[in-house]
Amino acid sequence: MEMLIVKSDVTLDEEARDKLREEVAKGFETGVMILDRGMDLLTINTEDPRRVKAIVHNLDTMKG
């Protein structure tokens, strides 16, 4: 399983997360995605969902 993680330097509410999910889906369709300052992309390739949770947790703890 390959997952795309979009990391933000700020906390997003559910509405903002939904909009970001829509933009990412459009990006896959068009092949173009624009990230604002404070955002980063990461892909994870794993068959173990616990590994995804651990990586996301580590990203959360690295927020400045």
PDB file with one MODEL, atoms N, CA, C and O in Angstrom:
MODEL        1
ATOM      1  N   MET A   1       0.844  -1.164   0.000  1.00  0.00           N
ATOM      2  CA  MET A   1       0.000   0.000   0.000  1.00  0.00           C
ATOM      3  C   MET A   1       0.898   1.239   0.000  1.00  0.00           C
ATOM      4  O   MET A   1       1.833   1.338   0.795  1.00  0.00           O
ATOM      5  N   GLU A   2       0.609   2.165  -0.885  1.00  0.00           N
ATOM      6  CA  GLU A   2       1.337   3.421  -0.917  1.00  0.00           C
ATOM      7  C   GLU A   2       0.391   4.529  -0.501  1.00  0.00           C
ATOM      8  O   GLU A   2      -0.713   4.651  -1.032  1.00  0.00           O
ATOM      9  N   MET A   3       0.830   5.335   0.454  1.00  0.00           N
ATOM     10  CA  MET A   3      -0.001   6.426   0.963  1.00  0.00           C
ATOM     11  C   MET A   3       0.722   7.740   0.773  1.00  0.00           C
ATOM     12  O   MET A   3       1.943   7.816   0.913  1.00  0.00           O
ATOM     13  N   LEU A   4      -0.030   8.767   0.457  1.00  0.00           N
ATOM     14  CA  LEU A   4       0.495  10.118   0.376  1.00  0.00           C
ATOM     15  C   LEU A   4       0.089  10.847   1.641  1.00  0.00           C
ATOM     16  O   LEU A   4      -1.084  10.852   2.014  1.00  0.00           O
ATOM     17  N   ILE A   5       1.046  11.455   2.291  1.00  0.00           N
ATOM     18  CA  ILE A   5       0.767  12.240   3.498  1.00  0.00           C
ATOM     19  C   ILE A   5       1.098  13.687   3.187  1.00  0.00           C
ATOM     20  O   ILE A   5       2.190  13.996   2.708  1.00  0.00           O
ATOM     21  N   VAL A   6       0.148  14.572   3.462  1.00  0.00           N
ATOM     22  CA  VAL A   6       0.366  16.005   3.320  1.00  0.00           C
ATOM     23  C   VAL A   6       0.544  16.546   4.729  1.00  0.00           C
ATOM     24  O   VAL A   6      -0.365  16.460   5.555  1.00  0.00           O
ATOM     25  N   LYS A   7       1.715  17.103   4.999  1.00  0.00           N
ATOM     26  CA  LYS A   7       2.038  17.616   6.326  1.00  0.00           C
ATOM     27  C   LYS A   7       1.886  19.129   6.330  1.00  0.00           C
ATOM     28  O   LYS A   7       2.353  19.813   5.420  1.00  0.00           O
ATOM     29  N   SER A   8       1.235  19.639   7.353  1.00  0.00           N
ATOM     30  CA  SER A   8       1.028  21.077   7.504  1.00  0.00           C
ATOM     31  C   SER A   8       1.657  21.544   8.811  1.00  0.00           C
ATOM     32  O   SER A   8       1.650  20.821   9.807  1.00  0.00           O
ATOM     33  N   ASP A   9       2.203  22.764   8.797  1.00  0.00           N
ATOM     34  CA  ASP A   9       2.791  23.323  10.015  1.00  0.00           C
ATOM     35  C   ASP A   9       1.744  23.882  10.970  1.00  0.00           C
ATOM     36  O   ASP A   9       2.067  24.275  12.091  1.00  0.00           O
ATOM     37  N   VAL A  10       0.498  23.918  10.529  1.00  0.00           N
ATOM     38  CA  VAL A  10      -0.583  24.428  11.383  1.00  0.00           C
ATOM     39  C   VAL A  10      -1.650  23.357  11.536  1.00  0.00           C
ATOM     40  O   VAL A  10      -1.763  22.459  10.702  1.00  0.00           O
ATOM     41  N   THR A  11      -2.425  23.453  12.594  1.00  0.00           N
ATOM     42  CA  THR A  11      -3.523  22.532  12.814  1.00  0.00           C
ATOM     43  C   THR A  11      -4.690  22.917  11.919  1.00  0.00           C
ATOM     44  O   THR A  11      -5.087  24.081  11.872  1.00  0.00           O
ATOM     45  N   LEU A  12      -5.234  21.941  11.211  1.00  0.00           N
ATOM     46  CA  LEU A  12      -6.350  22.183  10.296  1.00  0.00           C
ATOM     47  C   LEU A  12      -7.637  21.646  10.894  1.00  0.00           C
ATOM     48  O   LEU A  12      -7.646  20.576  11.504  1.00  0.00           O
ATOM     49  N   ASP A  13      -8.737  22.397  10.718  1.00  0.00           N
ATOM     50  CA  ASP A  13     -10.023  21.870  11.151  1.00  0.00           C
ATOM     51  C   ASP A  13     -10.525  20.880  10.097  1.00  0.00           C
ATOM     52  O   ASP A  13      -9.917  20.739   9.036  1.00  0.00           O
ATOM     53  N   GLU A  14     -11.612  20.207  10.386  1.00  0.00           N
ATOM     54  CA  GLU A  14     -12.101  19.150   9.494  1.00  0.00           C
ATOM     55  C   GLU A  14     -12.476  19.692   8.113  1.00  0.00           C
ATOM     56  O   GLU A  14     -12.244  19.027   7.104  1.00  0.00           O
ATOM     57  N   GLU A  15     -13.055  20.899   8.063  1.00  0.00           N
ATOM     58  CA  GLU A  15     -13.415  21.487   6.775  1.00  0.00           C
ATOM     59  C   GLU A  15     -12.168  21.740   5.918  1.00  0.00           C
ATOM     60  O   GLU A  15     -12.168  21.465   4.718  1.00  0.00           O
ATOM     61  N   ALA A  16     -11.119  22.259   6.534  1.00  0.00           N
ATOM     62  CA  ALA A  16      -9.878  22.503   5.798  1.00  0.00           C
ATOM     63  C   ALA A  16      -9.253  21.193   5.337  1.00  0.00           C
ATOM     64  O   ALA A  16      -8.711  21.123   4.233  1.00  0.00           O
ATOM     65  N   ARG A  17      -9.319  20.165   6.159  1.00  0.00           N
ATOM     66  CA  ARG A  17      -8.791  18.851   5.765  1.00  0.00           C
ATOM     67  C   ARG A  17      -9.557  18.290   4.572  1.00  0.00           C
ATOM     68  O   ARG A  17      -8.957  17.738   3.649  1.00  0.00           O
ATOM     69  N   ASP A  18     -10.891  18.433   4.589  1.00  0.00           N
ATOM     70  CA  ASP A  18     -11.707  17.955   3.469  1.00  0.00           C
ATOM     71  C   ASP A  18     -11.345  18.685   2.178  1.00  0.00           C
ATOM     72  O   ASP A  18     -11.239  18.064   1.121  1.00  0.00           O
ATOM     73  N   LYS A  19     -11.156  20.002   2.262  1.00  0.00           N
ATOM     74  CA  LYS A  19     -10.789  20.777   1.081  1.00  0.00           C
ATOM     75  C   LYS A  19      -9.417  20.343   0.562  1.00  0.00           C
ATOM     76  O   LYS A  19      -9.203  20.237  -0.645  1.00  0.00           O
ATOM     77  N   LEU A  20      -8.506  20.097   1.482  1.00  0.00           N
ATOM     78  CA  LEU A  20      -7.168  19.651   1.084  1.00  0.00           C
ATOM     79  C   LEU A  20      -7.232  18.278   0.419  1.00  0.00           C
ATOM     80  O   LEU A  20      -6.536  18.033  -0.566  1.00  0.00           O
ATOM     81  N   ARG A  21      -8.057  17.389   0.947  1.00  0.00           N
ATOM     82  CA  ARG A  21      -8.243  16.071   0.311  1.00  0.00           C
ATOM     83  C   ARG A  21      -8.761  16.222  -1.118  1.00  0.00           C
ATOM     84  O   ARG A  21      -8.312  15.519  -2.024  1.00  0.00           O
ATOM     85  N   GLU A  22      -9.708  17.142  -1.316  1.00  0.00           N
ATOM     86  CA  GLU A  22     -10.233  17.399  -2.656  1.00  0.00           C
ATOM     87  C   GLU A  22      -9.138  17.906  -3.587  1.00  0.00           C
ATOM     88  O   GLU A  22      -9.051  17.481  -4.739  1.00  0.00           O
ATOM     89  N   GLU A  23      -8.302  18.815  -3.089  1.00  0.00           N
ATOM     90  CA  GLU A  23      -7.216  19.354  -3.908  1.00  0.00           C
ATOM     91  C   GLU A  23      -6.205  18.277  -4.278  1.00  0.00           C
ATOM     92  O   GLU A  23      -5.703  18.249  -5.402  1.00  0.00           O
ATOM     93  N   VAL A  24      -5.909  17.398  -3.339  1.00  0.00           N
ATOM     94  CA  VAL A  24      -4.982  16.308  -3.623  1.00  0.00           C
ATOM     95  C   VAL A  24      -5.572  15.375  -4.680  1.00  0.00           C
ATOM     96  O   VAL A  24      -4.868  14.940  -5.591  1.00  0.00           O
ATOM     97  N   ALA A  25      -6.861  15.071  -4.557  1.00  0.00           N
ATOM     98  CA  ALA A  25      -7.514  14.221  -5.559  1.00  0.00           C
ATOM     99  C   ALA A  25      -7.453  14.872  -6.941  1.00  0.00           C
ATOM    100  O   ALA A  25      -7.192  14.192  -7.934  1.00  0.00           O
ATOM    101  N   LYS A  26      -7.691  16.185  -7.012  1.00  0.00           N
ATOM    102  CA  LYS A  26      -7.580  16.902  -8.286  1.00  0.00           C
ATOM    103  C   LYS A  26      -6.148  16.842  -8.803  1.00  0.00           C
ATOM    104  O   LYS A  26      -5.919  16.698 -10.004  1.00  0.00           O
ATOM    105  N   GLY A  27      -5.194  16.953  -7.895  1.00  0.00           N
ATOM    106  CA  GLY A  27      -3.788  16.900  -8.275  1.00  0.00           C
ATOM    107  C   GLY A  27      -3.422  15.574  -8.920  1.00  0.00           C
ATOM    108  O   GLY A  27      -2.640  15.536  -9.869  1.00  0.00           O
ATOM    109  N   PHE A  28      -3.985  14.487  -8.409  1.00  0.00           N
ATOM    110  CA  PHE A  28      -3.739  13.175  -9.009  1.00  0.00           C
ATOM    111  C   PHE A  28      -4.335  13.101 -10.407  1.00  0.00           C
ATOM    112  O   PHE A  28      -3.744  12.509 -11.311  1.00  0.00           O
ATOM    113  N   GLU A  29      -5.506  13.702 -10.582  1.00  0.00           N
ATOM    114  CA  GLU A  29      -6.167  13.675 -11.887  1.00  0.00           C
ATOM    115  C   GLU A  29      -5.418  14.513 -12.914  1.00  0.00           C
ATOM    116  O   GLU A  29      -5.256  14.097 -14.061  1.00  0.00           O
ATOM    117  N   THR A  30      -4.960  15.698 -12.501  1.00  0.00           N
ATOM    118  CA  THR A  30      -4.325  16.620 -13.442  1.00  0.00           C
ATOM    119  C   THR A  30      -2.813  16.458 -13.515  1.00  0.00           C
ATOM    120  O   THR A  30      -2.189  16.864 -14.496  1.00  0.00           O
ATOM    121  N   GLY A  31      -2.227  15.869 -12.489  1.00  0.00           N
ATOM    122  CA  GLY A  31      -0.770  15.731 -12.446  1.00  0.00           C
ATOM    123  C   GLY A  31      -0.068  16.961 -11.899  1.00  0.00           C
ATOM    124  O   GLY A  31       1.159  17.053 -11.948  1.00  0.00           O
ATOM    125  N   VAL A  32      -0.850  17.920 -11.371  1.00  0.00           N
ATOM    126  CA  VAL A  32      -0.275  19.157 -10.843  1.00  0.00           C
ATOM    127  C   VAL A  32      -0.834  19.416  -9.445  1.00  0.00           C
ATOM    128  O   VAL A  32      -2.042  19.333  -9.222  1.00  0.00           O
ATOM    129  N   MET A  33       0.064  19.732  -8.505  1.00  0.00           N
ATOM    130  CA  MET A  33      -0.373  20.100  -7.166  1.00  0.00           C
ATOM    131  C   MET A  33       0.504  21.250  -6.691  1.00  0.00           C
ATOM    132  O   MET A  33       1.724  21.210  -6.855  1.00  0.00           O
ATOM    133  N   ILE A  34      -0.103  22.265  -6.109  1.00  0.00           N
ATOM    134  CA  ILE A  34       0.628  23.417  -5.590  1.00  0.00           C
ATOM    135  C   ILE A  34       0.481  23.415  -4.078  1.00  0.00           C
ATOM    136  O   ILE A  34      -0.629  23.355  -3.548  1.00  0.00           O
ATOM    137  N   LEU A  35       1.616  23.481  -3.390  1.00  0.00           N
ATOM    138  CA  LEU A  35       1.597  23.498  -1.935  1.00  0.00           C
ATOM    139  C   LEU A  35       1.890  24.903  -1.435  1.00  0.00           C
ATOM    140  O   LEU A  35       2.750  25.599  -1.974  1.00  0.00           O
ATOM    141  N   ASP A  36       1.167  25.311  -0.403  1.00  0.00           N
ATOM    142  CA  ASP A  36       1.442  26.584   0.242  1.00  0.00           C
ATOM    143  C   ASP A  36       2.648  26.445   1.150  1.00  0.00           C
ATOM    144  O   ASP A  36       3.086  25.339   1.467  1.00  0.00           O
ATOM    145  N   ARG A  37       3.175  27.588   1.561  1.00  0.00           N
ATOM    146  CA  ARG A  37       4.288  27.578   2.509  1.00  0.00           C
ATOM    147  C   ARG A  37       3.850  26.836   3.773  1.00  0.00           C
ATOM    148  O   ARG A  37       2.702  26.955   4.200  1.00  0.00           O
ATOM    149  N   GLY A  38       4.750  26.083   4.358  1.00  0.00           N
ATOM    150  CA  GLY A  38       4.444  25.350   5.572  1.00  0.00           C
ATOM    151  C   GLY A  38       3.821  23.990   5.324  1.00  0.00           C
ATOM    152  O   GLY A  38       3.370  23.340   6.268  1.00  0.00           O
ATOM    153  N   MET A  39       3.786  23.539   4.062  1.00  0.00           N
ATOM    154  CA  MET A  39       3.225  22.234   3.739  1.00  0.00           C
ATOM    155  C   MET A  39       4.295  21.398   3.059  1.00  0.00           C
ATOM    156  O   MET A  39       5.185  21.920   2.387  1.00  0.00           O
ATOM    157  N   ASP A  40       4.192  20.100   3.246  1.00  0.00           N
ATOM    158  CA  ASP A  40       5.161  19.190   2.668  1.00  0.00           C
ATOM    159  C   ASP A  40       4.451  17.900   2.304  1.00  0.00           C
ATOM    160  O   ASP A  40       3.406  17.583   2.872  1.00  0.00           O
ATOM    161  N   LEU A  41       5.006  17.157   1.365  1.00  0.00           N
ATOM    162  CA  LEU A  41       4.453  15.866   0.954  1.00  0.00           C
ATOM    163  C   LEU A  41       5.411  14.753   1.333  1.00  0.00           C
ATOM    164  O   LEU A  41       6.630  14.924   1.320  1.00  0.00           O
ATOM    165  N   LEU A  42       4.840  13.625   1.665  1.00  0.00           N
ATOM    166  CA  LEU A  42       5.609  12.443   2.011  1.00  0.00           C
ATOM    167  C   LEU A  42       4.841  11.239   1.502  1.00  0.00           C
ATOM    168  O   LEU A  42       3.621  11.179   1.659  1.00  0.00           O
ATOM    169  N   THR A  43       5.522  10.283   0.897  1.00  0.00           N
ATOM    170  CA  THR A  43       4.861   9.040   0.506  1.00  0.00           C
ATOM    171  C   THR A  43       5.400   7.910   1.359  1.00  0.00           C
ATOM    172  O   THR A  43       6.591   7.853   1.664  1.00  0.00           O
ATOM    173  N   ILE A  44       4.519   7.025   1.734  1.00  0.00           N
ATOM    174  CA  ILE A  44       4.866   5.862   2.545  1.00  0.00           C
ATOM    175  C   ILE A  44       4.432   4.627   1.778  1.00  0.00           C
ATOM    176  O   ILE A  44       3.296   4.550   1.310  1.00  0.00           O
ATOM    177  N   ASN A  45       5.320   3.670   1.650  1.00  0.00           N
ATOM    178  CA  ASN A  45       5.001   2.418   0.985  1.00  0.00           C
ATOM    179  C   ASN A  45       5.142   1.305   2.023  1.00  0.00           C
ATOM    180  O   ASN A  45       6.254   0.929   2.391  1.00  0.00           O
ATOM    181  N   THR A  46       4.014   0.785   2.489  1.00  0.00           N
ATOM    182  CA  THR A  46       4.043  -0.235   3.529  1.00  0.00           C
ATOM    183  C   THR A  46       2.768  -1.075   3.473  1.00  0.00           C
ATOM    184  O   THR A  46       1.734  -0.615   2.987  1.00  0.00           O
ATOM    185  N   GLU A  47       2.847  -2.265   3.956  1.00  0.00           N
ATOM    186  CA  GLU A  47       1.670  -3.128   4.069  1.00  0.00           C
ATOM    187  C   GLU A  47       1.140  -3.144   5.505  1.00  0.00           C
ATOM    188  O   GLU A  47       0.112  -3.762   5.783  1.00  0.00           O
ATOM    189  N   ASP A  48       1.843  -2.466   6.413  1.00  0.00           N
ATOM    190  CA  ASP A  48       1.488  -2.499   7.827  1.00  0.00           C
ATOM    191  C   ASP A  48       0.889  -1.156   8.260  1.00  0.00           C
ATOM    192  O   ASP A  48       1.627  -0.177   8.378  1.00  0.00           O
ATOM    193  N   PRO A  49      -0.424  -1.080   8.500  1.00  0.00           N
ATOM    194  CA  PRO A  49      -1.038   0.194   8.889  1.00  0.00           C
ATOM    195  C   PRO A  49      -0.489   0.748  10.197  1.00  0.00           C
ATOM    196  O   PRO A  49      -0.567   1.954  10.431  1.00  0.00           O
ATOM    197  N   ARG A  50       0.069  -0.115  11.060  1.00  0.00           N
ATOM    198  CA  ARG A  50       0.663   0.384  12.308  1.00  0.00           C
ATOM    199  C   ARG A  50       1.883   1.250  12.008  1.00  0.00           C
ATOM    200  O   ARG A  50       2.164   2.208  12.729  1.00  0.00           O
ATOM    201  N   ARG A  51       2.601   0.911  10.949  1.00  0.00           N
ATOM    202  CA  ARG A  51       3.768   1.718  10.556  1.00  0.00           C
ATOM    203  C   ARG A  51       3.314   3.107  10.120  1.00  0.00           C
ATOM    204  O   ARG A  51       3.968   4.098  10.446  1.00  0.00           O
ATOM    205  N   VAL A  52       2.216   3.195   9.395  1.00  0.00           N
ATOM    206  CA  VAL A  52       1.690   4.489   8.974  1.00  0.00           C
ATOM    207  C   VAL A  52       1.347   5.318  10.199  1.00  0.00           C
ATOM    208  O   VAL A  52       1.698   6.497  10.259  1.00  0.00           O
ATOM    209  N   LYS A  53       0.666   4.729  11.180  1.00  0.00           N
ATOM    210  CA  LYS A  53       0.309   5.455  12.401  1.00  0.00           C
ATOM    211  C   LYS A  53       1.545   5.956  13.125  1.00  0.00           C
ATOM    212  O   LYS A  53       1.560   7.083  13.621  1.00  0.00           O
ATOM    213  N   ALA A  54       2.595   5.121  13.190  1.00  0.00           N
ATOM    214  CA  ALA A  54       3.824   5.516  13.877  1.00  0.00           C
ATOM    215  C   ALA A  54       4.497   6.680  13.154  1.00  0.00           C
ATOM    216  O   ALA A  54       4.983   7.608  13.800  1.00  0.00           O
ATOM    217  N   ILE A  55       4.531   6.642  11.832  1.00  0.00           N
ATOM    218  CA  ILE A  55       5.159   7.722  11.070  1.00  0.00           C
ATOM    219  C   ILE A  55       4.376   9.009  11.243  1.00  0.00           C
ATOM    220  O   ILE A  55       4.969  10.068  11.452  1.00  0.00           O
ATOM    221  N   VAL A  56       3.056   8.941  11.162  1.00  0.00           N
ATOM    222  CA  VAL A  56       2.233  10.130  11.347  1.00  0.00           C
ATOM    223  C   VAL A  56       2.417  10.688  12.755  1.00  0.00           C
ATOM    224  O   VAL A  56       2.494  11.904  12.929  1.00  0.00           O
ATOM    225  N   HIS A  57       2.488   9.823  13.752  1.00  0.00           N
ATOM    226  CA  HIS A  57       2.718  10.278  15.129  1.00  0.00           C
ATOM    227  C   HIS A  57       4.059  10.997  15.222  1.00  0.00           C
ATOM    228  O   HIS A  57       4.149  12.053  15.849  1.00  0.00           O
ATOM    229  N   ASN A  58       5.099  10.444  14.609  1.00  0.00           N
ATOM    230  CA  ASN A  58       6.409  11.075  14.643  1.00  0.00           C
ATOM    231  C   ASN A  58       6.376  12.447  13.958  1.00  0.00           C
ATOM    232  O   ASN A  58       7.012  13.388  14.432  1.00  0.00           O
ATOM    233  N   LEU A  59       5.652  12.562  12.865  1.00  0.00           N
ATOM    234  CA  LEU A  59       5.528  13.858  12.200  1.00  0.00           C
ATOM    235  C   LEU A  59       4.831  14.866  13.106  1.00  0.00           C
ATOM    236  O   LEU A  59       5.222  16.033  13.154  1.00  0.00           O
ATOM    237  N   ASP A  60       3.800  14.422  13.827  1.00  0.00           N
ATOM    238  CA  ASP A  60       3.075  15.313  14.736  1.00  0.00           C
ATOM    239  C   ASP A  60       3.994  15.838  15.838  1.00  0.00           C
ATOM    240  O   ASP A  60       3.896  17.001  16.229  1.00  0.00           O
ATOM    241  N   THR A  61       4.878  14.988  16.334  1.00  0.00           N
ATOM    242  CA  THR A  61       5.751  15.411  17.427  1.00  0.00           C
ATOM    243  C   THR A  61       6.862  16.333  16.948  1.00  0.00           C
ATOM    244  O   THR A  61       7.492  17.008  17.762  1.00  0.00           O
ATOM    245  N   MET A  62       7.118  16.376  15.630  1.00  0.00           N
ATOM    246  CA  MET A  62       8.173  17.237  15.101  1.00  0.00           C
ATOM    247  C   MET A  62       7.666  18.638  14.793  1.00  0.00           C
ATOM    248  O   MET A  62       8.459  19.495  14.403  1.00  0.00           O
ATOM    249  N   LYS A  63       6.374  18.901  14.954  1.00  0.00           N
ATOM    250  CA  LYS A  63       5.849  20.244  14.661  1.00  0.00           C
ATOM    251  C   LYS A  63       6.560  21.277  15.525  1.00  0.00           C
ATOM    252  O   LYS A  63       6.766  21.082  16.723  1.00  0.00           O
ATOM    253  N   GLY A  64       6.931  22.385  14.879  1.00  0.00           N
ATOM    254  CA  GLY A  64       7.664  23.440  15.559  1.00  0.00           C
ATOM    255  C   GLY A  64       6.760  24.321  16.289  1.00  0.00           C
ATOM    256  O   GLY A  64       7.207  25.274  16.927  1.00  0.00           O
TER     257      GLY A  64
ENDMDL
END
